[in-house]
Amino acid sequence: MKKRLPNLTSDRAAEAFVAKSDLSAFDLSGLRLVRYELKPKDRAISVRLPDELLKAVRSRAKRAGIPYQRFIRMALEQAVQNGRRSS
């Protein structure tokens, strides 16, 4: 039986815990991926999409647990990065 993670109330406490703990001893099954966007957004654009495509994007974003505009940005970033690799 693996240990439960402690309730960490600050970034400092979390950093200290991770620095000194063997995380393989803890049950991490309840964790979920969180993506933070730290870069500022400089420009706004307007894109017209077919209604069905927008519905599909919103549905996928909801399943991923992120706002749909962030989902679109991530898809664009991934497409650009993949394009760099194949060039």
HELIX and SHEET records of a PDB file:
HELIX    1   1 ASP A   11  LYS A   20  1                                  10    
HELIX    2   2 LEU A   23  ALA A   25  5                                   3    
HELIX    3   3 ASP A   51  ALA A   64  1                                  14    
HELIX    4   4 TYR A   68  SER A   86  1                                  19    
END                                                                             
